[in-house]
Amino acid sequence: MSGRDDRAAVTLAGEEAVGAELLAGRELLALAGVALATAEGVGRLLAEQGGFWLDDQRRTAATLARGATPQQAGAAVVDHVSRRVRHLTAGADQLNRLLFEQTRQACRAAATLWQPYLAVVSQDWRQTRPDP
């Protein structure tokens, strides 16, 4: 390569570096949005689980406060544990779905954001590389 070609390649590399910085900034903003959406979803799930917990406690306490027999008290405890397991299982499933969806969005954003840039850099590389 001649001196002129070297300067053109350096200029092109500088322009590509600036483009990469811009895309990295955009990717960071996209990932911050995904993180905020995930935090909002987790907060919603925690609030829902807290409501279920309070309701379960109230129902069990009300049953026991009515002067339940030992058999009724045992049944109330079994019902309580059954409700808690159902609610926690449903909450874990919702959390899993939320995390899966947010991870999918983050990966899709990163892939679609960088694909055009990588295509341009590959094309520039083929055009500026010296012939063997």
N, C-alpha and C positions, 0 to 999 in steps of 0.2 A: 504494500500500500504506500502511496505517496504521502507527503506531508499534508496535502489538502484533504486526502481521504481520511487521514488520522484525525484531523480537526473536525471533519464532518461526523465521524464516528463518535468522537467525544461529545460533540454538540447533541447528537442524537441520543446518546446515553444519558446526558444531562436532562434532556426533555423527557425521556422515559422515566427517569428518577423522580422528576416533579410530578409526572402523571401517577406514579406509584404512590407517592405521598398523598396526593389528593384522594386516590381510591382507598388508601389505608384509613384516612380520616372518615370517609363515607362509611367504610365497613365498621369502624369503631362506633359511629352513630347508630348504624343499623343494629349492631350487637347490644348497644346500650338500650335501644328500644325493646329488644327481645328480653333483656334482663329485667327491665321495668315491667313488662307484661307478665313475665314469670313471677316476679315478686308480688304483683297484684293478684295473680291467680292463686298463689300459695296463701296469701293473706285471706282471700275469700274462702278457700278451703279450711283454713284454721278457724275462721269465724263460724263457718257452718258446723265444723266438728265441735267447737265450744258450745254451740246451741244444742246440738244433739246430746252432749255430755250433761248439760244442765237439765234438759228434758228427761233424760234417763234417771238422773239423780232424784228429780222431783217425783217421777212416777214410782220409783222404788220406795222412796221415803213415805209417800202417801199411802202406799199399800201396807207398809210396816206400821205406820202410825194408826191405822184403823184397828189395831190389836189383832193382827193376824195370828193364826195358830202356827205351831212349828212347821206343819206341812205347807201352809200358805206362805210362810216366811221363806222356806226353802224354795218353793216355786217362784216367789218374787225375785230371789237372788238369781236363780237360773234364768228367768226372763231378762233380768238386768244384764247379766253377762252375755246372753244371746243378742240383745239389742246392741251392746257395746261392740261385740265382735262384728255384727253386720255393718254398723256405722263405720268402724275403723277399716274394715275390708273395702267398703265402698269409697271411703276417703283415700285409701292407698291406691285404689284403681284410678280415681280421678287425678291424683297427683301423678301417677305414672303416665296417664294420657296427656296431662298438661306438659310434663317435661319432654315427652316424646314430640309433641307438636312444636314446642318452642325450639327444641334442638333441630328439628327438621327445617323450621323457618330460618334459623341462624345459618345452617349449612347451605340452604338454597340461596340465601342472600349473598353469602361469601362466594359461592360458585358462579352465580350469574353476574356478580359485580366484577370479578376478575377475568372472566372468559374473554371479553373483547380486548382487554389490555394485553393478555397473554398472546392472543392472535396477532396483534400489532407488533409486539416485541419479537415474536417468532419471525414474522415477515421481515422486519427491519434487520434481524440477525442474518437471515438468508441473503438479503440484499447487500449488506456491508461486509460480510465475511470474505476474506480473500479467496480467490480461486486456487485450488491445489495445483 
